[in-house]
Amino acid sequence: HAGGGLLMATRTAARSSSRPSDALSLERKVEIYYWMRLTRALEERLVNLYRQTKVVGGLFRSLGQEADAVGSAFALDRSAGDILSPLIRNLGSMLVQGAKPLEIIRQYMAKGDSPTRGRELNIHFGNTARGFVGQISHLGDMVPVMAGVTLSFKMRGEKRVGLVYVGDGATSTGAFHEGINFAAVQRCPLVVIVENNGYAYSTPNTKQSAVKEFKDKAMAYGIPGIRADGNDVLATYDVTRDAVDRARRGEGVTLIELMTYRRKGHAEHDNQSYVPPGEIDRWATENDPIDRFVKVLLAQNSSLTDVEVDMSGLIVLMTLVGGLGTVFGSVFGAFIIVGMQQYLSGLGQWVTVIQGTVFVVCVLTFRRGIIGEIAHYLRRSL
């Protein structure tokens, strides 16, 4: 029996003949790609704003980790009221749950009409109606919070599931231990995802934990521990969906270790001098999660052109409207974004010309002092 428990708690997820992702239609898989692509495009735009000193506070990228956030969040059931607690590199999970790119941009720019009215930074905000809890900076502290949230689901007899993300470094904190131990004892419907991206800020895993595989920590709490490829979005979806279904059946907590890599520093100010030469480039060329998923979709004869066309215009227009920061901007933005998306969708090769023209006119009309931004957009679009 002990041996069986050990196997349960330390197994590595393998692709079987029947997987939850097999039931996903091609349309749903393209939707997953959309969220991954939106995450990266939105963050790239935020980098531009950061370098123009328009972002207040730090900017935390998820470059190279888009699959683990999107794939895991996509495994939740929003209609059932499932809820998640993101971290700074889980923007993709928030978008899946209903966060809007416009409010993300306003939040980073600390606008008065941002979700926190300029009182908080980056993605430190929540919306329980849409299924995500506002995060805090302290490592591991959202595990006991989500243990309490999911215990409330159990006590009310609700078939809802919670999901919480932690980094590999957070597994060394007392809050992580206390929270996951409590959730395990109470058999809370909770999925704990450990994002193993190689570094806790600048500290490599080998210098902050003697455990070679973080999934093995599950044995201490008597719960299953599973390791999966976090750069394979369908593999991430599969293991998370299995864990979510298990939690919904009343079988308690599952710990999932997702193997991924943080291709940017802890934040934009981090120069990554501690990373061995060539390591980042190797992950970028050999194991980019979006590139890998594109190959899967193209093999299934999927066209991604419409997604790319919608994305380029959407992000630029969101940036414009986000910078306005007024009620007028919201009305103007809603008209432009909805109307132009519908109008531009069938214009093919002329789309970038029209987008560039509209953007320049809008900027010249409503904003001043950003000639560099106009030039940058024209170079990319035209």
Secondary structure, DSSP 4 states (H G I P E B T S, - for coil): -HHHHHHHHHPBP---SS-GGGGS-HHHHHHHHHHHHHHHHHHHHHHHHHHTT-S-S-----TT-HHHHHHHHHTS-GGGT-EEE--TT-HHHHHHHT--HHHHHHHHTT-TTSTTTTSS-TT---BTTTTBPPP-SSTTTHHHHHHHHHHHHHHTT----EEEEEETGGGGSHHHHHHHHHHHHTT-SEEEEEEE-SEETTEEGGGT-S-SSGGGGGGGGTS-EEEEETT-HHHHHHHHHHHHHHHHTT---EEEEEE----S-SSTT---TTSPTTHHHHHHHH--HHHHHHHHHHHTT---HHHHHHHHHHHHHHHHHHHH-SHHHHHHHHHHHHHHHHHHTT-GGGHHHHHHHHHHHHHHHH--S-HHHHHHHHHHH-
